[in-house]
Amino acid sequence: MDNKLKIVLGILSIMLLVGITGCVDPNEPKSVSLTDVNTVTATQTPQTDDTLQIGVAAMISPKNTLNTYQDLVNYIGVKLGKKTKMVQRATYDEMNQMVEKKEVVAAFVCAGPYVDGKEKFGMELLAAPQMYGETIYYSYIIVPADSTVTKFEQLRGKKFAFTDPKSNTGKLVPTYEVGKLNETPETFFKEFIFTGSHDNSIESVSKKLVDGAAVDHLIYEFIKKTNPDFTKGTKVIAKLGPFGMPPVVAHPGTDAALKQQIKSILLNMDKDPEGKKILDQIAIEKFVVIDDSAYASVREMSAWEKASKK
């Protein structure tokens, strides 16, 4: 590995960073976690008819709202009349593998992993959240509040934070921007890291562990509204997109009646007082039907990235 891509472990250890293990290319910089997010991990117990596992791999609000996602999973279970369990994995790849193996009946995933899963095994769209009247989201490029950087090109030779190797807004979008400059992350940035979450990337910029980062704009705006102290050390210098909203998906071979039930529950949550209460906590207006064409721009970038590696 090029030395410039290695994380300065001394600095990170001071910040008590904890490495996240998972399906990450060994030639990539190690992932880091800046905060204790109380990750819920799936057991090795296979899916059963008694307990349905639902994966949460990507969220459109910070990880400190995990309890709300647990409430959402519980809500689905109550409506189904079955026990449900929320499960997570450290990387998007791992959650995609769980969907592929039908270890979860449904999963909340990122747009990038959906495109990969659709191509690999026909991952199926169930629904997507609508927020602020839209079913699209963007990638924010952020830098420290006092940074002199005002546009993406000025991050050349700087330290940069990605989220997950398969994240759309946190990895694919900024990599595509670098590609438009006829460079790669390895040649464009002085060094880069994977933080494991958008929350962590925001924090790494705020604490000046890095000079810039790419984050989900929905998460950034949610935190800015609910906890402005967390984002006040940062500023947005670019808004890239739009892209289809991170969807709720299932394996195409999952029982058709069960998929339809879950889809119907999601689409009607906003009409039920208890469901509306849960949605309000994570700023979701409602779940809606979304077409695969919404992810055309993500698919185009993904195809470009794969071709560029050949």
FISETOR-576305 format. One record per residue (C-alpha): residue number from 1; residue in one letter; x, y, z. Coordinates in steps of 0.05 Angstrom, whole numbers, always signed. Layout:
N
- NUM, A, X, Y, Z $
...
//
This chain:
310
- 1, M, +0, +0, +0 $
- 2, D, +24, +70, -16 $
- 3, N, +46, +102, +50 $
- 4, K, +5, +164, +36 $
- 5, L, -58, +122, +42 $
- 6, K, -42, +97, +112 $
- 7, I, -80, +127, +170 $
- 8, V, -38, +165, +221 $
- 9, L, -51, +115, +277 $
- 10, G, -21, +158, +331 $
- 11, I, -71, +213, +319 $
- 12, L, -129, +165, +314 $
- 13, S, -110, +129, +377 $
- 14, I, -113, +195, +415 $
- 15, M, -184, +201, +392 $
- 16, L, -199, +130, +416 $
- 17, L, -218, +107, +347 $
- 18, V, -239, +35, +340 $
- 19, G, -228, -3, +274 $
- 20, I, -288, -35, +241 $
- 21, T, -276, -103, +211 $
- 22, G, -314, -128, +151 $
- 23, C, -313, -143, +77 $
- 24, V, -264, -88, +58 $
- 25, D, -210, -95, +6 $
- 26, P, -145, -108, +44 $
- 27, N, -111, -57, -1 $
- 28, E, -158, -2, +22 $
- 29, P, -143, +42, +84 $
- 30, K, -172, +13, +148 $
- 31, S, -240, +36, +171 $
- 32, V, -248, +75, +234 $
- 33, S, -306, +90, +281 $
- 34, L, -306, +155, +320 $
- 35, T, -366, +141, +364 $
- 36, D, -399, +84, +401 $
- 37, V, -462, +72, +361 $
- 38, N, -487, +11, +398 $
- 39, T, -488, -32, +335 $
- 40, V, -537, -89, +336 $
- 41, T, -508, -150, +302 $
- 42, A, -546, -208, +273 $
- 43, T, -536, -276, +304 $
- 44, Q, -514, -336, +263 $
- 45, T, -583, -366, +272 $
- 46, P, -616, -375, +204 $
- 47, Q, -680, -340, +187 $
- 48, T, -741, -376, +216 $
- 49, D, -815, -370, +209 $
- 50, D, -820, -351, +282 $
- 51, T, -772, -292, +279 $
- 52, L, -763, -250, +217 $
- 53, Q, -698, -212, +211 $
- 54, I, -698, -143, +180 $
- 55, G, -632, -111, +161 $
- 56, V, -613, -39, +172 $
- 57, A, -551, -24, +131 $
- 58, A, -563, +48, +111 $
- 59, M, -602, +102, +146 $
- 60, I, -625, +171, +125 $
- 61, S, -615, +197, +196 $
- 62, P, -557, +191, +246 $
- 63, K, -538, +126, +280 $
- 64, N, -561, +154, +346 $
- 65, T, -632, +143, +320 $
- 66, L, -621, +67, +319 $
- 67, N, -674, +59, +373 $
- 68, T, -724, +90, +326 $
- 69, Y, -706, +40, +272 $
- 70, Q, -716, -14, +324 $
- 71, D, -785, +15, +336 $
- 72, L, -798, +13, +261 $
- 73, V, -777, -60, +257 $
- 74, N, -820, -76, +318 $
- 75, Y, -878, -40, +285 $
- 76, I, -872, -83, +223 $
- 77, G, -872, -145, +267 $
- 78, V, -935, -124, +304 $
- 79, K, -971, -111, +239 $
- 80, L, -948, -179, +211 $
- 81, G, -966, -214, +276 $
- 82, K, -895, -242, +280 $
- 83, K, -832, -231, +320 $
- 84, T, -781, -187, +284 $
- 85, K, -708, -172, +297 $
- 86, M, -667, -114, +272 $
- 87, V, -598, -136, +248 $
- 88, Q, -538, -98, +224 $
- 89, R, -470, -111, +194 $
- 90, A, -407, -69, +194 $
- 91, T, -407, -59, +118 $
- 92, Y, -457, -52, +62 $
- 93, D, -427, -113, +27 $
- 94, E, -443, -156, +87 $
- 95, M, -516, -134, +88 $
- 96, N, -523, -146, +14 $
- 97, Q, -497, -217, +27 $
- 98, M, -550, -227, +79 $
- 99, V, -604, -205, +30 $
- 100, E, -575, -251, -23 $
- 101, K, -575, -310, +24 $
- 102, K, -646, -292, +47 $
- 103, E, -621, -286, +119 $
- 104, V, -665, -223, +123 $
- 105, V, -735, -215, +95 $
- 106, A, -723, -142, +79 $
- 107, A, -668, -90, +88 $
- 108, F, -657, -16, +89 $
- 109, V, -597, -6, +42 $
- 110, C, -559, +48, +7 $
- 111, A, -571, +66, -66 $
- 112, G, -503, +39, -87 $
- 113, P, -512, -30, -56 $
- 114, Y, -582, -33, -86 $
- 115, V, -553, -24, -156 $
- 116, D, -500, -77, -141 $
- 117, G, -552, -125, -113 $
- 118, K, -600, -114, -171 $
- 119, E, -545, -132, -220 $
- 120, K, -519, -192, -181 $
- 121, F, -583, -227, -159 $
- 122, G, -642, -184, -177 $
- 123, M, -650, -147, -111 $
- 124, E, -721, -122, -109 $
- 125, L, -747, -53, -91 $
- 126, L, -803, -51, -39 $
- 127, A, -808, +22, -22 $
- 128, A, -768, +85, -7 $
- 129, P, -776, +141, +43 $
- 130, Q, -801, +209, +22 $
- 131, M, -768, +267, +59 $
- 132, Y, -780, +341, +50 $
- 133, G, -829, +325, -6 $
- 134, E, -776, +287, -47 $
- 135, T, -750, +217, -59 $
- 136, I, -680, +240, -78 $
- 137, Y, -618, +257, -38 $
- 138, Y, -550, +287, -50 $
- 139, S, -477, +280, -31 $
- 140, Y, -450, +338, +9 $
- 141, I, -375, +353, +6 $
- 142, I, -358, +384, +73 $
- 143, V, -295, +416, +102 $
- 144, P, -277, +449, +169 $
- 145, A, -315, +514, +181 $
- 146, D, -251, +555, +178 $
- 147, S, -222, +520, +117 $
- 148, T, -201, +562, +58 $
- 149, V, -225, +507, +11 $
- 150, T, -286, +530, -29 $
- 151, K, -292, +478, -83 $
- 152, F, -279, +403, -92 $
- 153, E, -218, +412, -136 $
- 154, Q, -182, +447, -79 $
- 155, L, -182, +383, -39 $
- 156, R, -125, +357, -83 $
- 157, G, -68, +336, -38 $
- 158, K, -112, +338, +25 $
- 159, K, -135, +285, +75 $
- 160, F, -205, +259, +59 $
- 161, A, -257, +216, +93 $
- 162, F, -302, +166, +57 $
- 163, T, -356, +127, +95 $
- 164, D, -363, +56, +68 $
- 165, P, -329, +28, +5 $
- 166, K, -398, +15, -25 $
- 167, S, -433, +79, -2 $
- 168, N, -463, +120, -58 $
- 169, T, -458, +190, -27 $
- 170, G, -400, +173, +18 $
- 171, K, -354, +139, -33 $
- 172, L, -380, +129, -104 $
- 173, V, -400, +202, -117 $
- 174, P, -334, +234, -94 $
- 175, T, -295, +180, -131 $
- 176, Y, -334, +197, -194 $
- 177, E, -317, +271, -184 $
- 178, V, -244, +254, -178 $
- 179, G, -249, +212, -241 $
- 180, K, -276, +272, -279 $
- 181, L, -210, +306, -262 $
- 182, N, -174, +246, -294 $
- 183, E, -149, +222, -227 $
- 184, T, -163, +168, -175 $
- 185, P, -171, +176, -100 $
- 186, E, -100, +148, -93 $
- 187, T, -70, +202, -137 $
- 188, F, -116, +260, -120 $
- 189, F, -116, +257, -44 $
- 190, K, -55, +258, +1 $
- 191, E, -89, +203, +42 $
- 192, F, -159, +178, +56 $
- 193, I, -196, +137, +108 $
- 194, F, -262, +101, +115 $
- 195, T, -300, +123, +177 $
- 196, G, -357, +72, +176 $
- 197, S, -414, +122, +179 $
- 198, H, -436, +191, +157 $
- 199, D, -439, +214, +230 $
- 200, N, -366, +194, +239 $
- 201, S, -345, +231, +175 $
- 202, I, -379, +295, +199 $
- 203, E, -343, +288, +266 $
- 204, S, -276, +274, +233 $
- 205, V, -283, +339, +193 $
- 206, S, -307, +379, +253 $
- 207, K, -247, +355, +294 $
- 208, K, -200, +367, +235 $
- 209, L, -176, +296, +231 $
- 210, V, -187, +304, +157 $
- 211, D, -192, +363, +109 $
- 212, G, -256, +342, +77 $
- 213, A, -309, +287, +72 $
- 214, A, -369, +264, +30 $
- 215, V, -433, +253, +69 $
- 216, D, -507, +239, +58 $
- 217, H, -541, +307, +56 $
- 218, L, -603, +281, +92 $
- 219, I, -562, +259, +152 $
- 220, Y, -523, +324, +152 $
- 221, E, -586, +366, +151 $
- 222, F, -620, +323, +204 $
- 223, I, -561, +332, +251 $
- 224, K, -556, +406, +235 $
- 225, K, -629, +414, +255 $
- 226, T, -630, +370, +316 $
- 227, N, -558, +379, +342 $
- 228, P, -527, +440, +310 $
- 229, D, -466, +438, +355 $
- 230, F, -446, +373, +319 $
- 231, T, -442, +407, +251 $
- 232, K, -422, +478, +269 $
- 233, G, -348, +461, +259 $
- 234, T, -362, +444, +186 $
- 235, K, -388, +476, +123 $
- 236, V, -415, +450, +57 $
- 237, I, -375, +468, -6 $
- 238, A, -411, +424, -57 $
- 239, K, -479, +391, -66 $
- 240, L, -474, +333, -116 $
- 241, G, -533, +295, -145 $
- 242, P, -591, +282, -142 $
- 243, F, -596, +206, -132 $
- 244, G, -653, +158, -117 $
- 245, M, -667, +152, -43 $
- 246, P, -637, +94, -3 $
- 247, P, -691, +40, -10 $
- 248, V, -722, -17, +28 $
- 249, V, -707, -81, -11 $
- 250, A, -716, -156, -10 $
- 251, H, -691, -218, -46 $
- 252, P, -734, -233, -107 $
- 253, G, -743, -304, -81 $
- 254, T, -773, -283, -14 $
- 255, D, -845, -305, -5 $
- 256, A, -886, -260, -50 $
- 257, A, -943, -253, +0 $
- 258, L, -895, -234, +56 $
- 259, K, -861, -181, +12 $
- 260, Q, -928, -151, -6 $
- 261, Q, -948, -149, +67 $
- 262, I, -884, -113, +87 $
- 263, K, -891, -65, +29 $
- 264, S, -964, -50, +47 $
- 265, I, -945, -37, +120 $
- 266, L, -891, +13, +100 $
- 267, L, -936, +49, +50 $
- 268, N, -990, +58, +102 $
- 269, M, -948, +77, +162 $
- 270, D, -962, +151, +154 $
- 271, K, -1037, +138, +159 $
- 272, D, -1031, +104, +226 $
- 273, P, -1019, +148, +289 $
- 274, E, -967, +100, +318 $
- 275, G, -932, +92, +251 $
- 276, K, -933, +167, +239 $
- 277, K, -901, +178, +307 $
- 278, I, -843, +132, +289 $
- 279, L, -833, +164, +221 $
- 280, D, -833, +234, +250 $
- 281, Q, -775, +216, +295 $
- 282, I, -731, +204, +234 $
- 283, A, -760, +259, +191 $
- 284, I, -793, +211, +142 $
- 285, E, -859, +238, +114 $
- 286, K, -880, +171, +86 $
- 287, F, -857, +110, +47 $
- 288, V, -874, +109, -27 $
- 289, V, -867, +63, -87 $
- 290, I, -803, +79, -125 $
- 291, D, -782, +56, -195 $
- 292, D, -715, +26, -212 $
- 293, S, -704, +83, -261 $
- 294, A, -693, +129, -201 $
- 295, Y, -624, +96, -193 $
- 296, A, -601, +107, -265 $
- 297, S, -549, +159, -245 $
- 298, V, -521, +113, -191 $
- 299, R, -519, +55, -240 $
- 300, E, -481, +99, -290 $
- 301, M, -429, +118, -238 $
- 302, S, -422, +46, -214 $
- 303, A, -411, +22, -285 $
- 304, W, -358, +76, -295 $
- 305, E, -322, +56, -231 $
- 306, K, -320, -17, -251 $
- 307, A, -295, +0, -320 $
- 308, S, -241, +46, -292 $
- 309, K, -213, -12, -250 $
- 310, K, -203, -57, -310 $
//
